């Protein structure tokens, strides 16, 4: 293998242990966008209260109905509701974010 000068790798993205890939960053940005959309269903609440309610709603939905709703498209009866946002959020990343993560996402509005 031919040796390369260090300047060849000057613009390379660091990928490996301790660094998130661009794909992961895009998924997290999309998740945060859905969290901010879901927060609209709790007008007049503080970020802390919204985070608590969203965390409870996500945990309940993921543990129950979402197991049957996992499809390629969102069920029609959920359109325009909080459950649609929960569905979209869990389709992006099938994990319930912590309350602190939700508050952090809400702070970047």
N, CA, C and O atoms as a GROMACS GRO file, in nm:
protein
  436
    1UNK      N    1   0.084  -0.117   0.000
    1UNK     CA    2   0.000   0.000   0.000
    1UNK      C    3   0.088   0.123   0.000
    1UNK      O    4   0.188   0.130   0.072
    2UNK      N    5   0.051   0.218  -0.079
    2UNK     CA    6   0.127   0.340  -0.093
    2UNK      C    7   0.094   0.436   0.022
    2UNK      O    8  -0.023   0.455   0.052
    3UNK      N    9   0.194   0.496   0.086
    3UNK     CA   10   0.167   0.590   0.197
    3UNK      C   11   0.107   0.720   0.143
    3UNK      O   12   0.138   0.764   0.032
    4UNK      N   13   0.020   0.779   0.223
    4UNK     CA   14  -0.045   0.905   0.186
    4UNK      C   15   0.002   1.015   0.279
    4UNK      O   16   0.036   0.993   0.395
    5UNK      N   17   0.003   1.136   0.224
    5UNK     CA   18   0.036   1.251   0.306
    5UNK      C   19  -0.081   1.282   0.398
    5UNK      O   20  -0.196   1.259   0.359
    6UNK      N   21  -0.057   1.334   0.517
    6UNK     CA   22  -0.166   1.367   0.609
    6UNK      C   23  -0.264   1.469   0.552
    6UNK      O   24  -0.381   1.470   0.591
    7UNK      N   25  -0.220   1.556   0.461
    7UNK     CA   26  -0.309   1.658   0.407
    7UNK      C   27  -0.421   1.597   0.322
    7UNK      O   28  -0.523   1.662   0.300
    8UNK      N   29  -0.404   1.476   0.274
    8UNK     CA   30  -0.508   1.411   0.196
    8UNK      C   31  -0.632   1.386   0.281
    8UNK      O   32  -0.744   1.390   0.230
    9UNK      N   33  -0.613   1.359   0.409
    9UNK     CA   34  -0.724   1.328   0.499
    9UNK      C   35  -0.769   1.447   0.583
    9UNK      O   36  -0.844   1.429   0.679
   10UNK      N   37  -0.725   1.566   0.550
   10UNK     CA   38  -0.757   1.683   0.631
   10UNK      C   39  -0.907   1.712   0.636
   10UNK      O   40  -0.957   1.758   0.738
   11UNK      N   41  -0.980   1.686   0.526
   11UNK     CA   42  -1.124   1.717   0.521
   11UNK      C   43  -1.211   1.595   0.548
   11UNK      O   44  -1.334   1.603   0.536
   12UNK      N   45  -1.152   1.484   0.586
   12UNK     CA   46  -1.230   1.362   0.610
   12UNK      C   47  -1.311   1.375   0.738
   12UNK      O   48  -1.267   1.437   0.835
   13UNK      N   49  -1.428   1.316   0.738
   13UNK     CA   50  -1.512   1.315   0.858
   13UNK      C   51  -1.465   1.207   0.954
   13UNK      O   52  -1.437   1.095   0.912
   14UNK      N   53  -1.456   1.239   1.082
   14UNK     CA   54  -1.414   1.136   1.178
   14UNK      C   55  -1.528   1.038   1.203
   14UNK      O   56  -1.633   1.075   1.253
   15UNK      N   57  -1.506   0.913   1.166
   15UNK     CA   58  -1.604   0.807   1.187
   15UNK      C   59  -1.534   0.697   1.264
   15UNK      O   60  -1.424   0.655   1.228
   16UNK      N   61  -1.597   0.651   1.367
   16UNK     CA   62  -1.538   0.545   1.446
   16UNK      C   63  -1.587   0.557   1.589
   16UNK      O   64  -1.692   0.615   1.615
   17UNK      N   65  -1.512   0.503   1.678
   17UNK     CA   66  -1.551   0.504   1.819
   17UNK      C   67  -1.564   0.647   1.869
   17UNK      O   68  -1.473   0.728   1.853
   18UNK      N   69  -1.678   0.678   1.928
   18UNK     CA   70  -1.698   0.811   1.986
   18UNK      C   71  -1.755   0.914   1.892
   18UNK      O   72  -1.775   1.029   1.932
   19UNK      N   73  -1.781   0.877   1.766
   19UNK     CA   74  -1.834   0.973   1.669
   19UNK      C   75  -1.960   0.916   1.605
   19UNK      O   76  -1.965   0.797   1.572
   20UNK      N   77  -2.060   1.000   1.589
   20UNK     CA   78  -2.184   0.958   1.524
   20UNK      C   79  -2.172   0.973   1.374
   20UNK      O   80  -2.109   1.066   1.325
   21UNK      N   81  -2.231   0.880   1.302
   21UNK     CA   82  -2.228   0.886   1.156
   21UNK      C   83  -2.328   0.991   1.108
   21UNK      O   84  -2.419   1.027   1.181
   22UNK      N   85  -2.311   1.040   0.986
   22UNK     CA   86  -2.408   1.136   0.933
   22UNK      C   87  -2.550   1.079   0.929
   22UNK      O   88  -2.646   1.152   0.950
   23UNK      N   89  -2.564   0.951   0.902
   23UNK     CA   90  -2.696   0.888   0.899
   23UNK      C   91  -2.762   0.896   1.038
   23UNK      O   92  -2.881   0.927   1.048
   24UNK      N   93  -2.686   0.867   1.141
   24UNK     CA   94  -2.740   0.874   1.277
   24UNK      C   95  -2.779   1.018   1.311
   24UNK      O   96  -2.884   1.040   1.372
   25UNK      N   97  -2.699   1.113   1.272
   25UNK     CA   98  -2.730   1.253   1.299
   25UNK      C   99  -2.860   1.295   1.230
   25UNK      O  100  -2.940   1.369   1.287
   26UNK      N  101  -2.882   1.248   1.106
   26UNK     CA  102  -3.006   1.280   1.036
   26UNK      C  103  -3.127   1.218   1.105
   26UNK      O  104  -3.231   1.282   1.116
   27UNK      N  105  -3.114   1.096   1.153
   27UNK     CA  106  -3.223   1.031   1.225
   27UNK      C  107  -3.256   1.105   1.354
   27UNK      O  108  -3.373   1.122   1.388
   28UNK      N  109  -3.154   1.148   1.426
   28UNK     CA  110  -3.176   1.222   1.550
   28UNK      C  111  -3.240   1.358   1.523
   28UNK      O  112  -3.326   1.402   1.600
   29UNK      N  113  -3.200   1.424   1.415
   29UNK     CA  114  -3.262   1.552   1.378
   29UNK      C  115  -3.409   1.533   1.343
   29UNK      O  116  -3.493   1.615   1.381
   30UNK      N  117  -3.440   1.425   1.272
   30UNK     CA  118  -3.579   1.398   1.237
   30UNK      C  119  -3.661   1.366   1.363
   30UNK      O  120  -3.774   1.412   1.377
   31UNK      N  121  -3.603   1.288   1.453
   31UNK     CA  122  -3.669   1.257   1.580
   31UNK      C  123  -3.700   1.385   1.657
   31UNK      O  124  -3.811   1.402   1.708
   32UNK      N  125  -3.603   1.475   1.665
   32UNK     CA  126  -3.623   1.601   1.737
   32UNK      C  127  -3.732   1.686   1.672
   32UNK      O  128  -3.809   1.754   1.741
   33UNK      N  129  -3.739   1.682   1.539
   33UNK     CA  130  -3.843   1.758   1.468
   33UNK      C  131  -3.981   1.703   1.505
   33UNK      O  132  -4.073   1.781   1.528
   34UNK      N  133  -3.996   1.572   1.511
   34UNK     CA  134  -4.124   1.512   1.550
   34UNK      C  135  -4.157   1.541   1.696
   34UNK      O  136  -4.274   1.558   1.731
   35UNK      N  137  -4.057   1.547   1.782
   35UNK     CA  138  -4.082   1.583   1.922
   35UNK      C  139  -4.136   1.725   1.932
   35UNK      O  140  -4.228   1.751   2.010
   36UNK      N  141  -4.078   1.816   1.855
   36UNK     CA  142  -4.127   1.954   1.857
   36UNK      C  143  -4.269   1.963   1.801
   36UNK      O  144  -4.351   2.041   1.851
   37UNK      N  145  -4.299   1.884   1.698
   37UNK     CA  146  -4.436   1.882   1.644
   37UNK      C  147  -4.534   1.829   1.748
   37UNK      O  148  -4.644   1.882   1.763
   38UNK      N  149  -4.495   1.724   1.821
   38UNK     CA  150  -4.583   1.665   1.923
   38UNK      C  151  -4.605   1.762   2.039
   38UNK      O  152  -4.710   1.759   2.103
   39UNK      N  153  -4.508   1.847   2.065
   39UNK     CA  154  -4.520   1.943   2.176
   39UNK      C  155  -4.633   2.042   2.152
   39UNK      O  156  -4.683   2.102   2.248
   40UNK      N  157  -4.674   2.062   2.027
   40UNK     CA  158  -4.784   2.155   1.997
   40UNK      C  159  -4.916   2.109   2.058
   40UNK      O  160  -5.007   2.190   2.076
   41UNK      N  161  -4.927   1.980   2.091
   41UNK     CA  162  -5.051   1.927   2.148
   41UNK      C  163  -5.063   1.956   2.298
   41UNK      O  164  -5.162   1.917   2.360
   42UNK      N  165  -4.964   2.024   2.355
   42UNK     CA  166  -4.966   2.059   2.497
   42UNK      C  167  -4.946   2.209   2.513
   42UNK      O  168  -4.843   2.252   2.565
   43UNK      N  169  -5.043   2.291   2.469
   43UNK     CA  170  -5.024   2.436   2.478
   43UNK      C  171  -5.028   2.484   2.624
   43UNK      O  172  -5.102   2.430   2.706
   44UNK      N  173  -4.948   2.583   2.651
   44UNK     CA  174  -4.948   2.643   2.784
   44UNK      C  175  -4.869   2.567   2.888
   44UNK      O  176  -4.867   2.606   3.005
   45UNK      N  177  -4.804   2.460   2.850
   45UNK     CA  178  -4.723   2.381   2.945
   45UNK      C  179  -4.576   2.419   2.933
   45UNK      O  180  -4.531   2.464   2.827
   46UNK      N  181  -4.503   2.400   3.039
   46UNK     CA  182  -4.360   2.423   3.036
   46UNK      C  183  -4.293   2.307   2.962
   46UNK      O  184  -4.353   2.201   2.942
   47UNK      N  185  -4.167   2.327   2.922
   47UNK     CA  186  -4.092   2.221   2.854
   47UNK      C  187  -4.080   2.097   2.942
   47UNK      O  188  -4.085   1.985   2.893
   48UNK      N  189  -4.064   2.117   3.070
   48UNK     CA  190  -4.052   2.005   3.164
   48UNK      C  191  -4.181   1.922   3.168
   48UNK      O  192  -4.177   1.799   3.167
   49UNK      N  193  -4.295   1.992   3.173
   49UNK     CA  194  -4.424   1.922   3.176
   49UNK      C  195  -4.451   1.853   3.042
   49UNK      O  196  -4.501   1.740   3.040
   50UNK      N  197  -4.418   1.920   2.932
   50UNK     CA  198  -4.436   1.859   2.800
   50UNK      C  199  -4.350   1.733   2.789
   50UNK      O  200  -4.397   1.630   2.741
   51UNK      N  201  -4.226   1.742   2.834
   51UNK     CA  202  -4.136   1.627   2.827
   51UNK      C  203  -4.190   1.511   2.909
   51UNK      O  204  -4.183   1.396   2.866
   52UNK      N  205  -4.243   1.540   3.027
   52UNK     CA  206  -4.298   1.434   3.113
   52UNK      C  207  -4.418   1.368   3.046
   52UNK      O  208  -4.429   1.246   3.044
   53UNK      N  209  -4.509   1.450   2.991
   53UNK     CA  210  -4.628   1.396   2.927
   53UNK      C  211  -4.595   1.318   2.800
   53UNK      O  212  -4.652   1.212   2.774
   54UNK      N  213  -4.502   1.371   2.721
   54UNK     CA  214  -4.461   1.300   2.599
   54UNK      C  215  -4.394   1.168   2.632
   54UNK      O  216  -4.419   1.067   2.565
   55UNK      N  217  -4.310   1.168   2.734
   55UNK     CA  218  -4.243   1.044   2.773
   55UNK      C  219  -4.345   0.938   2.816
   55UNK      O  220  -4.332   0.821   2.779
   56UNK      N  221  -4.444   0.978   2.893
   56UNK     CA  222  -4.548   0.885   2.936
   56UNK      C  223  -4.629   0.836   2.816
   56UNK      O  224  -4.656   0.716   2.803
   57UNK      N  225  -4.667   0.929   2.727
   57UNK     CA  226  -4.746   0.891   2.610
   57UNK      C  227  -4.668   0.797   2.518
   57UNK      O  228  -4.723   0.699   2.467
   58UNK      N  229  -4.540   0.827   2.497
   58UNK     CA  230  -4.457   0.740   2.412
   58UNK      C  231  -4.440   0.603   2.473
   58UNK      O  232  -4.448   0.502   2.403
   59UNK      N  233  -4.416   0.597   2.602
   59UNK     CA  234  -4.397   0.468   2.670
   59UNK      C  235  -4.524   0.384   2.661
   59UNK      O  236  -4.518   0.264   2.634
   60UNK      N  237  -4.638   0.447   2.685
   60UNK     CA  238  -4.766   0.376   2.679
   60UNK      C  239  -4.795   0.327   2.538
   60UNK      O  240  -4.833   0.212   2.518
   61UNK      N  241  -4.776   0.414   2.440
   61UNK     CA  242  -4.804   0.379   2.300
   61UNK      C  243  -4.710   0.271   2.250
   61UNK      O  244  -4.753   0.177   2.183
   62UNK      N  245  -4.582   0.283   2.280
   62UNK     CA  246  -4.485   0.184   2.233
   62UNK      C  247  -4.509   0.047   2.297
   62UNK      O  248  -4.492  -0.056   2.232
   63UNK      N  249  -4.549   0.047   2.422
   63UNK     CA  250  -4.572  -0.079   2.491
   63UNK      C  251  -4.703  -0.146   2.452
   63UNK      O  252  -4.722  -0.264   2.483
   64UNK      N  253  -4.793  -0.076   2.386
   64UNK     CA  254  -4.924  -0.131   2.355
   64UNK      C  255  -4.956  -0.128   2.207
   64UNK      O  256  -4.918  -0.217   2.132
   65UNK      N  257  -5.024  -0.026   2.167
   65UNK     CA  258  -5.081  -0.017   2.033
   65UNK      C  259  -4.976  -0.014   1.922
   65UNK      O  260  -5.002  -0.065   1.813
   66UNK      N  261  -4.861   0.043   1.945
   66UNK     CA  262  -4.760   0.055   1.839
   66UNK      C  263  -4.716  -0.081   1.787
   66UNK      O  264  -4.679  -0.094   1.670
   67UNK      N  265  -4.718  -0.181   1.872
   67UNK     CA  266  -4.679  -0.315   1.828
   67UNK      C  267  -4.771  -0.365   1.717
   67UNK      O  268  -4.728  -0.441   1.630
   68UNK      N  269  -4.897  -0.324   1.720
   68UNK     CA  270  -4.991  -0.364   1.615
   68UNK      C  271  -4.994  -0.264   1.499
   68UNK      O  272  -5.033  -0.298   1.388
   69UNK      N  273  -4.951  -0.141   1.525
   69UNK     CA  274  -4.955  -0.036   1.422
   69UNK      C  275  -4.832  -0.034   1.332
   69UNK      O  276  -4.831   0.040   1.233
   70UNK      N  277  -4.731  -0.110   1.363
   70UNK     CA  278  -4.606  -0.107   1.284
   70UNK      C  279  -4.632  -0.148   1.141
   70UNK      O  280  -4.642  -0.267   1.110
   71UNK      N  281  -4.643  -0.051   1.055
   71UNK     CA  282  -4.664  -0.073   0.912
   71UNK      C  283  -4.579   0.028   0.837
   71UNK      O  284  -4.501   0.103   0.896
   72UNK      N  285  -4.595   0.028   0.706
   72UNK     CA  286  -4.521   0.125   0.626
   72UNK      C  287  -4.582   0.264   0.632
   72UNK      O  288  -4.512   0.364   0.614
   73UNK      N  289  -4.712   0.271   0.659
   73UNK     CA  290  -4.778   0.401   0.664
   73UNK      C  291  -4.855   0.416   0.795
   73UNK      O  292  -4.891   0.319   0.861
   74UNK      N  293  -4.878   0.539   0.828
   74UNK     CA  294  -4.952   0.570   0.951
   74UNK      C  295  -5.100   0.537   0.932
   74UNK      O  296  -5.156   0.568   0.827
   75UNK      N  297  -5.163   0.474   1.030
   75UNK     CA  298  -5.307   0.447   1.018
   75UNK      C  299  -5.386   0.577   0.997
   75UNK      O  300  -5.355   0.680   1.055
   76UNK      N  301  -5.487   0.568   0.913
   76UNK     CA  302  -5.563   0.687   0.872
   76UNK      C  303  -5.629   0.756   0.991
   76UNK      O  304  -5.637   0.878   0.995
   77UNK      N  305  -5.677   0.679   1.087
   77UNK     CA  306  -5.750   0.740   1.199
   77UNK      C  307  -5.659   0.824   1.289
   77UNK      O  308  -5.710   0.897   1.374
   78UNK      N  309  -5.529   0.817   1.272
   78UNK     CA  310  -5.436   0.895   1.354
   78UNK      C  311  -5.400   1.030   1.293
   78UNK      O  312  -5.335   1.111   1.358
   79UNK      N  313  -5.440   1.055   1.170
   79UNK     CA  314  -5.399   1.177   1.100
   79UNK      C  315  -5.440   1.301   1.178
   79UNK      O  316  -5.556   1.316   1.217
   80UNK      N  317  -5.344   1.389   1.201
   80UNK     CA  318  -5.370   1.515   1.270
   80UNK      C  319  -5.380   1.505   1.421
   80UNK      O  320  -5.422   1.600   1.486
   81UNK      N  321  -5.343   1.391   1.478
   81UNK     CA  322  -5.352   1.373   1.623
   81UNK      C  323  -5.213   1.355   1.683
   81UNK      O  324  -5.114   1.340   1.611
   82UNK      N  325  -5.208   1.355   1.814
   82UNK     CA  326  -5.083   1.330   1.884
   82UNK      C  327  -5.031   1.191   1.852
   82UNK      O  328  -4.910   1.171   1.840
   83UNK      N  329  -5.121   1.096   1.838
   83UNK     CA  330  -5.078   0.958   1.811
   83UNK      C  331  -5.006   0.947   1.676
   83UNK      O  332  -4.919   0.861   1.660
   84UNK      N  333  -5.041   1.032   1.580
   84UNK     CA  334  -4.969   1.032   1.452
   84UNK      C  335  -4.822   1.072   1.476
   84UNK      O  336  -4.732   1.009   1.422
   85UNK      N  337  -4.800   1.175   1.557
   85UNK     CA  338  -4.664   1.219   1.585
   85UNK      C  339  -4.588   1.111   1.660
   85UNK      O  340  -4.469   1.089   1.634
   86UNK      N  341  -4.654   1.043   1.754
   86UNK     CA  342  -4.589   0.935   1.827
   86UNK      C  343  -4.552   0.822   1.733
   86UNK      O  344  -4.443   0.765   1.743
   87UNK      N  345  -4.642   0.789   1.641
   87UNK     CA  346  -4.616   0.684   1.542
   87UNK      C  347  -4.495   0.720   1.456
   87UNK      O  348  -4.405   0.638   1.439
   88UNK      N  349  -4.495   0.842   1.403
   88UNK     CA  350  -4.384   0.885   1.317
   88UNK      C  351  -4.252   0.886   1.394
   88UNK      O  352  -4.148   0.846   1.341
   89UNK      N  353  -4.258   0.930   1.516
   89UNK     CA  354  -4.138   0.936   1.599
   89UNK      C  355  -4.081   0.796   1.622
   89UNK      O  356  -3.960   0.776   1.612
   90UNK      N  357  -4.167   0.700   1.654
   90UNK     CA  358  -4.119   0.564   1.679
   90UNK      C  359  -4.080   0.492   1.551
   90UNK      O  360  -4.001   0.398   1.555
   91UNK      N  361  -4.133   0.534   1.436
   91UNK     CA  362  -4.090   0.475   1.310
   91UNK      C  363  -3.948   0.520   1.274
   91UNK      O  364  -3.872   0.444   1.214
   92UNK      N  365  -3.913   0.641   1.312
   92UNK     CA  366  -3.777   0.690   1.286
   92UNK      C  367  -3.677   0.615   1.372
   92UNK      O  368  -3.575   0.568   1.323
   93UNK      N  369  -3.708   0.604   1.499
   93UNK     CA  370  -3.617   0.539   1.594
   93UNK      C  371  -3.703   0.472   1.700
   93UNK      O  372  -3.770   0.540   1.778
   94UNK      N  373  -3.701   0.340   1.703
   94UNK     CA  374  -3.791   0.264   1.790
   94UNK      C  375  -3.738   0.261   1.933
   94UNK      O  376  -3.708   0.155   1.988
   95UNK      N  377  -3.728   0.378   1.992
   95UNK     CA  378  -3.687   0.394   2.131
   95UNK      C  379  -3.762   0.512   2.190
   95UNK      O  380  -3.794   0.609   2.121
   96UNK      N  381  -3.788   0.503   2.318
   96UNK     CA  382  -3.852   0.615   2.387
   96UNK      C  383  -3.741   0.701   2.445
   96UNK      O  384  -3.666   0.656   2.531
   97UNK      N  385  -3.729   0.827   2.397
   97UNK     CA  386  -3.624   0.913   2.451
   97UNK      C  387  -3.654   0.951   2.597
   97UNK      O  388  -3.769   0.956   2.639
   98UNK      N  389  -3.549   0.978   2.669
   98UNK     CA  390  -3.566   1.019   2.809
   98UNK      C  391  -3.628   1.159   2.815
   98UNK      O  392  -3.632   1.231   2.716
   99UNK      N  393  -3.675   1.194   2.933
   99UNK     CA  394  -3.733   1.327   2.950
   99UNK      C  395  -3.630   1.436   2.923
   99UNK      O  396  -3.663   1.540   2.867
  100UNK      N  397  -3.506   1.412   2.963
  100UNK     CA  398  -3.401   1.512   2.940
  100UNK      C  399  -3.374   1.529   2.790
  100UNK      O  400  -3.353   1.641   2.744
  101UNK      N  401  -3.375   1.420   2.716
  101UNK     CA  402  -3.355   1.428   2.571
  101UNK      C  403  -3.469   1.504   2.507
  101UNK      O  404  -3.447   1.583   2.415
  102UNK      N  405  -3.590   1.480   2.553
  102UNK     CA  406  -3.706   1.552   2.498
  102UNK      C  407  -3.696   1.701   2.529
  102UNK      O  408  -3.721   1.784   2.442
  103UNK      N  409  -3.659   1.734   2.652
  103UNK     CA  410  -3.642   1.877   2.688
  103UNK      C  411  -3.534   1.941   2.604
  103UNK      O  412  -3.548   2.055   2.560
  104UNK      N  413  -3.426   1.870   2.580
  104UNK     CA  414  -3.317   1.923   2.497
  104UNK      C  415  -3.367   1.949   2.355
  104UNK      O  416  -3.333   2.051   2.296
  105UNK      N  417  -3.447   1.858   2.301
  105UNK     CA  418  -3.502   1.876   2.166
  105UNK      C  419  -3.597   1.994   2.161
  105UNK      O  420  -3.599   2.067   2.062
  106UNK      N  421  -3.676   2.014   2.264
  106UNK     CA  422  -3.770   2.124   2.267
  106UNK      C  423  -3.701   2.259   2.278
  106UNK      O  424  -3.754   2.360   2.233
  107UNK      N  425  -3.584   2.260   2.337
  107UNK     CA  426  -3.509   2.384   2.354
  107UNK      C  427  -3.448   2.436   2.226
  107UNK      O  428  -3.410   2.552   2.218
  108UNK      N  429  -3.439   2.350   2.122
  108UNK     CA  430  -3.378   2.391   1.996
  108UNK      C  431  -3.480   2.438   1.895
  108UNK      O  432  -3.450   2.442   1.776
  109UNK      N  433  -3.600   2.475   1.938
  109UNK     CA  434  -3.706   2.516   1.845
  109UNK      C  435  -3.670   2.640   1.770
  109UNK      O  436  -3.748   2.688   1.688
   0.00000   0.00000   0.00000
